[in-house]
Amino acid sequence: MWAVLYKKELSGFFYNRSAYFITFVYLVLSLLAAFFFGLYFVADNPAMRSYFAFQPQILAVVIPAVTMRVWSEEAKNGTLEVLLTFPVSDAVLVTAKFAAALTLAALMLSFSLPLAFSTAAIVPVDGLNIASAYLGTFLAAAALTALGCAVSAAVPLPAASYLISVLLGWALVGLNFSPLVSVLSSHLPNPPFYLADALNFSSRYQAFLNGCFSIDSVLYFMSLTSMLLVFNGMAVAEKRRER
């Protein structure tokens, strides 16, 4: 049943052609950011850093356009009631819809591969560092997709779901605990300074761009994604109780 729901959800993106428009917008924003703000062909880019540096902010704007239809449009079109009558668990529904949305996000990211190959043909590149950046971007996309799905399950209006997801996504990407640690330093003899980087989304993502990521960075994004999927499941369970 999971595979059926996954295929249905994924095909729905292409059936109403939203996937093509969203992918086009993603590519335009990514290339504009890389070439005009990142000075892609002017700066030294052996690891495509000018391209990947802006990905979290761009994905925080684009991915909500994917996730807003996952639950909100189901509620708007009146098909959510039918979906909740299926003899499947909330976990199956949540993970199938999440996987379909993440697949589309991964497909969007894959369209940057021609740029990577073109760059490799022009200048020497650091293949392992680029692979690390792709992994970090995929993990960041997974967290933002889970966030968007959770908001879509909680907010019944697609437009409101999109706006809230964008705001929360930008807040997550810009999350910075350094001021909190500074406050703690004035009250504690040995404040946990490492927590600032350990909990910051941007610091964890930057580690992938630098090619020095570790298992704990992978676990950070996986834990964040899992926590947001739990919130998604709680929102779906609440909708079941309201039926």
N, C-alpha and C positions, 0 to 999 in steps of 0.2 A: 504493500500500500504506500510505503514511503516513496518508492521510485515513481509510482503513478502520480502522486501529488507533486513530486519534484518536476517531472516532465510537464505536467499540466501548467504549473506555475511558470516554468522557464519558457515554454512555448507561448504563454500569454503575453510575455514581454514583446515577442516578435510578431505575434498576431495583430496586436493593435499598433505596431510600428513604433512604440515608445522607445524600444531598445536602440533603434537606428538614430533617432533624434538625440537621445541622451548620450550615446557614444560620440556623435558628431560634436556636441557641446563640450564633452570631456576633452576630445582631441584638440579643439580650438583653444580652450583655456590652457591646456597643458603646453601647447606649442607657443602660445603667446607669452606665457610666464617664463618658459625656458629661453626663448630667443630675445625677448625685449627686456625682461627684468633680470633674467639669469645670464644674459649675454653669452649664450651657449657656444657660439663659434668664436667668441673673443676670449673668454676665460679658458683656462686649462681644465679640460674635462675628461681625464682618463677614466673616471668613474661615473660620468654623466651626472655629476652632482647638481649642475644647474637645472637639470630636468627634474630630478627627484626631490629637490629641496622644497618645491611648492606643492608636492602631491597631497599631503594631508589636508591643506586648506582647500585645494580643488576638489578632492574627494568628499570633503565635508559639505560642499555645495551640490555636487552631482549625485552622490549616492542617495540622499533623501528623495530625489526624483524617482529613483528605482523603488525604494522601500515604502513610499507613501501609498502605493497601490496594493502592497502586500496584504494589509488588513483594512486600511481605511476605505479603499474603493470597494472591498467586499461588503463592508457595512453600508456604504453609500448606495450600492446597487442592490442591496437586499439579499445577496448570496451568502453572507456570513452565517445566517441562521441555518441555511441548508448545509453549509460546510461543517458546522458544529454538531450536526446530527450524524455525521459519519462515524462508524464504529472504530475510531482510532484515538489514540491518546493525544493529549495536548503536546507532549514532547515530539511526537511524529509530525504534527501539524507545524509546530514552531520550527523544527530543524529542517523540514522539507522546504518551507518558504524561505528560510534563511539561506539554505544552500543554493536555491535557485537565484536569489538576489546576489549572492556572493559570486556565483558563476558568471553572471553578467558583468560584475565589477572586474573579475579576473580577465574576461574577454576584452574589456575596455583597456586594461593595463597591457594586454598582449599586443595591442596595436602600436605600442611604442617600440616594439622589437625592430622594425625597419630602421628607426632612428639609431638604435644601438648598433646595428650592422653597418650603417652608413658611417657612424662615428669611428668604428673599428677599422674601416677602410681608409680613413683619413689620418687618424692619429693612433699611436699605441694606446691601448686601453688596459685597464686592470679588470680582467674577466671575473675574478672572485669577488672583487669589491662591487661590481655591477650586479652580480648574482645576489650578494648580500643586500643591496639596495632594493632589488626586486622582491626579495623575501620580506624585508621590512615594510615595503609598501603594501604587499598583499596582506600582511598581518594587521596593518593599520586599517586597510579597507575592510577586513573582517570585523574589527571592533566597531567601525563606523556603520557597517551594515547591521550589526546586531543592535546598535543604538537606534538606528532608523526603524528597524522592525519593532522594537519595543515601543517606540513612540507611536508608530502606526497602529499598534494593537490597543493603545490607551486612548488615542485621539480619533474620533470617528470621521472627522472631516479631512479629506486629502490635502487641501491647501494649508490648513492649520498644522497638519502633521508634517508637511514639508518645512514650513517656517520654523516650527519648534525643533525639528531635527537639525536644521542648519545652525540654529543658535546654540543648541547643546553640543553639536559637533565641533563648532569653532571653540566653544568653551573647553571641551575635552582636549582638543589639539593644543590649545594655549595654556593648559593646566600647569600651574607653577606653584610648588610648595615652598620655594625659597623664602618668601616673606614670613611664612609660618615658622620656618626653622629659625629665622632671625629673631622672631619674638620669643621662641623657646630658649634661644641662647642667652637671653637676658634673665631667664628664670631658672634655668637648669645648669648645673656645673659642667655636664658633658652632654650637650644636646646631640641627637642623632643626625648629624649633618648629611650623612649618606642618604637619608630619606628623601631629600629634595630631588636628587637625581633618580633615586629608585622608583619614585611614584610619578614622576613627570612623563607625560606622553611624549613630548617633544624630545626629551633627553634620551629616552629609549629608542625613538625612531632615528635620532641622529647617530646613535651607536651603529645602526645598520648601514647608514650612509658612509660612515667612517671605516666600515669593514671590520669593526672590532666588536661585533655583537657576541653575546654569550647566551647560554641556555636560560639564564634568568630573564633575559630580555624577551626571549620567545615565550617563556612561561608568563611573563607580565601581560603580553597581548592576549595569550590564550585564556588567562584567568579573567581578564577584563571582558573579553568576548563571551565567555561562559556566564559570567555574572549578569551581563545584559540579556542573555538568552533566558536566564532564570526569570528576570523581570518580565520578559515577553511572555513566558509561560504563565506567570501569575496573572497578567492582564487577560490572557485567553481564558484561564480558569474562572476568572471573575465574570467574564461574558457568558460562560456556560451556566453559572449560577443565576444569572439574570434572566435566562431564557424561561 
